[in-house]
Amino acid sequence: MDKSVVFIDGGYFGKLLKYQFIDTKGLPKKIDYYKLGNILASKSNSELLWTYYYDSPPYMSKEPTKEEKTRQEKFDKFIYNLKLLDKFEVRLGRLRKYNNLQGQPIFEQKGVDVLLAIDSLKLSLKSKISKAIFVTGDSDFVPVIQAIKDEGIEVFLFYHNSSVHRQILQVCDNKLLLDNTLIDGCLFSIHP
């Protein structure tokens, strides 16, 4: 059976959960990331070797506010739980804050895309996988996806119509929608 690795752009997926995949209370659905990786691999007819998750911690000012501390605590708990999953790797960049010309704060992830690009290309060059599965909509990944394809790796893209760049759609071999049915299959289930 073909072997695959899932690469999740956490910033992208987090926004989808916040705005597209919400529960009846208006909150983001609670995802079991272990299930998610396995479901995405099965949809690409492959055996999942590993899931990689990329994100950056929330911004913390030099003298953090109560809100910043709370956000950081939630993020730390989330990342801790991800790191407990089998065959799961977390890669973190950093969050930069600056003000635009109108003086409004802008937050920008730094290093996250580079980490994802390095890991995906490295695994492809080592011929450890035959399929690469991306959860993103960012056209910044077009060059690395093309390089992966040049190595003979089949590339799958899981995306949402609300947020995807046409260039990444054009370069990927297989495009599959992230919809409520797929997401609902990845929800945490509480066992008695």
C-alpha positions in Angstrom: 0.0 0.0 0.0 1.1 3.6 -0.7 2.5 5.5 2.3 1.5 9.1 3.0 2.2 11.9 5.4 -0.3 14.6 6.3 0.9 18.2 6.6 -1.6 20.5 8.4 -1.3 24.3 8.2 -2.7 25.0 11.6 -3.4 28.7 11.0 -5.4 27.8 8.0 -7.2 24.9 9.6 -7.9 26.9 12.8 -9.6 29.6 10.8 -11.8 27.1 9.0 -12.8 25.6 12.4 -13.5 29.1 13.7 -15.6 30.3 10.8 -16.8 27.3 8.7 -17.0 24.3 11.0 -18.9 25.4 14.1 -21.1 23.5 16.4 -24.7 24.3 17.5 -23.4 26.7 20.1 -21.4 28.7 17.5 -18.0 27.3 18.8 -15.4 25.6 16.6 -16.0 21.8 16.4 -13.6 19.7 18.5 -11.3 17.8 16.2 -9.5 14.5 17.0 -6.4 15.1 15.0 -5.4 11.5 15.1 -8.7 10.6 13.4 -8.2 13.5 11.0 -4.9 12.2 9.7 -6.1 8.7 9.3 -9.3 9.8 7.5 -7.3 12.0 5.1 -4.9 9.1 4.4 -7.8 6.7 3.7 -9.3 9.2 1.3 -6.0 9.1 -0.6 -5.9 5.3 -0.5 -2.8 5.2 1.5 -1.3 4.2 4.8 -0.6 7.1 7.1 3.0 7.2 8.3 2.9 10.5 10.2 0.9 13.7 10.7 2.7 17.0 11.0 1.0 20.1 12.4 2.4 23.6 11.9 1.4 26.8 13.8 2.7 29.6 15.9 1.9 30.4 19.6 -0.3 33.4 20.3 1.3 36.8 20.6 2.5 37.7 24.1 3.5 41.3 24.9 6.4 42.1 27.2 3.9 42.5 30.0 1.2 40.0 29.0 -2.4 40.9 29.7 -4.8 38.4 31.4 -6.3 37.7 28.0 -2.9 37.0 26.4 -2.0 34.6 29.3 -5.3 32.8 29.0 -4.8 32.4 25.2 -1.3 31.1 25.8 -2.5 28.6 28.4 -5.2 27.2 26.0 -2.6 27.0 23.2 -0.1 25.2 25.4 -2.7 22.7 26.5 -3.7 22.1 22.9 -0.1 21.6 21.7 0.6 19.3 24.7 -2.3 17.1 23.8 -1.2 17.0 20.1 2.3 15.9 21.1 0.7 12.9 23.0 -0.7 11.5 19.8 1.0 8.6 18.1 2.9 9.3 14.9 2.3 13.0 15.3 4.8 15.9 15.1 4.2 19.5 16.0 6.3 22.3 14.5 6.0 25.8 15.8 7.1 29.1 14.3 6.5 32.5 16.0 3.9 35.3 15.8 5.1 38.8 14.9 3.1 41.9 15.7 3.4 45.2 14.0 1.2 48.2 13.2 -0.1 49.1 9.7 -0.1 52.6 8.4 -3.4 53.3 10.2 -1.9 52.2 13.5 -3.9 49.0 13.6 -2.1 45.9 14.9 -1.2 43.2 12.4 -0.2 39.6 13.4 1.9 37.6 11.1 3.2 34.0 11.4 6.9 33.7 10.8 8.8 30.5 10.0 5.7 28.3 9.9 5.6 27.9 6.1 9.3 27.3 5.9 9.1 24.5 8.4 6.3 22.9 6.5 8.2 23.2 3.2 11.4 21.8 4.6 9.7 18.8 6.2 7.5 17.9 3.2 10.5 18.2 0.7 12.9 16.3 3.0 10.5 13.4 3.3 9.8 13.4 -0.4 13.6 13.4 -1.3 14.2 10.5 1.0 11.6 8.5 -0.9 9.8 7.6 2.4 6.4 8.4 1.0 4.5 8.0 -2.3 1.7 10.5 -1.4 1.8 13.9 0.3 -1.4 15.3 1.8 -1.7 19.0 2.5 -4.4 20.8 4.5 -4.0 24.4 3.4 -5.1 27.0 0.9 -1.9 29.0 0.7 -0.2 29.7 -2.6 3.1 30.1 -0.9 3.4 26.3 -1.0 3.1 26.1 -4.8 6.9 25.9 -5.4 7.5 23.1 -2.8 4.5 21.1 -4.0 5.8 21.3 -7.6 9.2 20.1 -6.3 7.6 17.2 -4.5 5.7 16.3 -7.6 9.0 16.4 -9.6 10.2 13.7 -7.2 7.3 11.5 -8.3 5.1 12.0 -5.2 1.4 12.3 -5.7 0.0 15.4 -4.0 -3.4 15.6 -2.4 -4.9 18.9 -1.3 -7.7 19.2 1.3 -9.2 22.6 1.3 -12.4 24.7 1.8 -13.9 26.8 -1.0 -14.1 29.8 1.3 -10.3 30.1 1.5 -8.1 28.6 -1.2 -5.8 30.2 -3.8 -6.3 29.1 -7.4 -2.6 28.5 -7.9 -2.4 25.8 -5.3 -5.5 24.2 -6.8 -3.8 24.1 -10.2 -0.6 22.5 -9.0 -2.0 19.7 -6.8 -2.8 16.3 -8.4 -5.9 15.7 -6.3 -8.2 18.3 -4.7 -10.7 17.3 -2.1 -13.1 19.5 -0.2 -13.1 19.8 3.6 -16.8 19.6 4.3 -19.0 19.0 7.3 -19.3 15.3 6.6 -15.5 14.9 6.6 -15.1 17.1 9.7 -17.9 15.4 11.6 -16.1 12.1 11.1 -13.1 13.6 12.9 -14.8 14.8 16.0 -13.8 13.7 19.5 -16.1 11.0 20.8 -16.4 10.5 24.5 -16.5 6.9 25.5 -18.2 5.7 28.7 
